[in-house]
Structures are given as C-alpha cells and as structure tokens.
Amino acid sequence: MELAKAYNQLLQRVQAACKRVGRNTSDIRLVAVSKTVGTDIIRQAYELGIRDFGENRAQDLRDKAGLLPGDINWHFIGHLQTNKIKYVAPKAVLIHSLDSWELACAISDYCKKHNLTVQALMQVNTSGEVSKYGLPAEQAEEIFLRIYKELPNIRLRGLMTMAPLTEDKSVIRQTFRKLKQLQEKLDSQVPTGNADILSMGMTHDFEIAIEEGSTMIRIGTALFGTRRR
Ligand SMILES: *Cc1c(COP(=O)(O)O)cnc(C)c1O
C-alpha cells in the first residue's frame, strides 16, 4: 500500500480508538518503527510530517540519524547491549528498552563521561514467555525507583511493554491495564509528570493500547508493510 494512504488509515484508526474512550488524539504520540526500512522510505514518511522514528538496532539508528534530517526524533526500541550504548545515547531522544540495573549503570557511566543526560523508559516484561527482554513487573518498581534516585543522568520517563502475541484480546487488554497501573504507582512516587509516558501498542494491538491509556504507540507494519527480515 502507498505510504500516504497507510498513514491516513492509521490516523483514522487512532482517532476512532481515542473517540471510543473520550481521549484526545494529541495525547498519543506515534513512533513510526522504521527498522529494516531504507532511508528513501523514511524520507517519504518525513515528508508526510512524521518526525518520530523507532529503530531496534544500535548501528542502524546511528547510521540513519547521520543520513536523515536533524529534526527527526529517534527512538531506540530494541535490546541494548552495553558496548553499543555509544551509538544510541548521543542520538536517541528516548530509549524505550531499559531492561536491567546493569544496563542502567552502563548508560549512566557513559553519560557522566560525556556530560549527557538520556531519557528512557523501563521495559517491563508483561508476557513472560514471549519476550526475552524486559524486567519482570515484580522487579520493575524497585529498580525504577533506584535508577531514579541513584542515576541522575538517566531521566526515567515511564514504562514500555510488548504485549503477548495472542489473538485473545482480553489477555492483551489486561497486560496494558497492568502496565498503566504500575506507571501510575511509579508516577505517584516521583515528582508528577516525570513518569507519564506509557509506550504500548504495536500494529496488531494499538487500538486496545489506546483504550487502556497508551501515550506512545510504536507502529511498523501498518505503515511500512510486512518486514522482510
Ligand atoms: C518491531 C517493533 C514494533 C513494531 O511492530 P509492528 O507490529 O510492525 O507494528 C514495535 N515495538 C518494538 C519493540 C518492535 O521491535
């Protein structure tokens, strides 16, 4: 499908989901997941007005950021290995995938050394078996607060999750609902508004995510079509 058409259809679905639950579309930020998508197509998306793109490989983020307009907001959404922090920390507006205390310490060390602050979300593993990454919900709270207190070069802004791969919509809905509850709990323990981002919802579940309070949806397939790798 043509990108412009796909984008319009996506916006309409976002709007419809917002309307069902009385939310405002301006409260939902769209991150176009451009992993495996070439810079020519990203440029087309840019020309349609999209400014937030998500990459899951550190070098791809660095390379694409170097080739594309400087006003793009790059989001890192993949598992981050400590030796690749250097590609991501200087370029990403938001790291969605902070998934361990060790990674947080490594990012913090890098940031201190380079006099940087990064914004990040803690990735919570709400599905157990499906995703290898993300902190179990039981640990997320403690580590979130510890990072908040001890690693000031990381500004934790909220939570991210990937819902389980299932056709059972009630399972997906419960997952998102639990993440929102955790986010509200954390937000109440730090200065208000600091942890207000909920990155949840992908092509197959973003409407449920919006109904359950998502503030950031990460969409690849619905915009760019099925990935080849
Ligand atoms: C690939 C990916 C997405 C986008 O998935 P689609 O189903 O193509 O919309 C979102 N979030 C993460 C973390 C991803 O890796």
The ligand as an SDF file (V2000), in Angstrom:
LIG
                    3D

 15 15  0  0  0  0  0  0  0  0999 V2000
    9.0900   -4.1060   15.5100 C   0  0  0  0  0  0  0  0  0  0  0  0
    8.6370   -3.4610   16.7490 C   0  0  0  0  0  0  0  0  0  0  0  0
    7.4660   -2.6900   16.7800 C   0  0  0  0  0  0  0  0  0  0  0  0
    6.5450   -2.5060   15.5950 C   0  0  0  0  0  0  0  0  0  0  0  0
    5.8680   -3.6780   15.3050 O   0  0  0  0  0  0  0  0  0  0  0  0
    4.7110   -3.7510   14.1990 P   0  0  0  0  0  0  0  0  0  0  0  0
    3.9500   -4.9550   14.6010 O   0  0  0  0  0  0  0  0  0  0  0  0
    5.3880   -3.9020   12.8990 O   0  0  0  0  0  0  0  0  0  0  0  0
    3.9090   -2.5130   14.2860 O   0  0  0  0  0  0  0  0  0  0  0  0
    7.1370   -2.0880   17.9830 C   0  0  0  0  0  0  0  0  0  0  0  0
    7.8930   -2.2240   19.0840 N   0  0  0  0  0  0  0  0  0  0  0  0
    9.0180   -2.9610   19.0930 C   0  0  0  0  0  0  0  0  0  0  0  0
    9.8180   -3.0610   20.3420 C   0  0  0  0  0  0  0  0  0  0  0  0
    9.4300   -3.6090   17.9330 C   0  0  0  0  0  0  0  0  0  0  0  0
   10.5530   -4.3420   17.9490 O   0  0  0  0  0  0  0  0  0  0  0  0
  1  2  1  0
  2  3  1  0
  2 14  2  0
  3  4  1  0
  3 10  2  0
  4  5  1  0
  5  6  1  0
  6  7  2  0
  6  8  1  0
  6  9  1  0
 10 11  1  0
 11 12  2  0
 12 13  1  0
 12 14  1  0
 14 15  1  0
M  END
$$$$
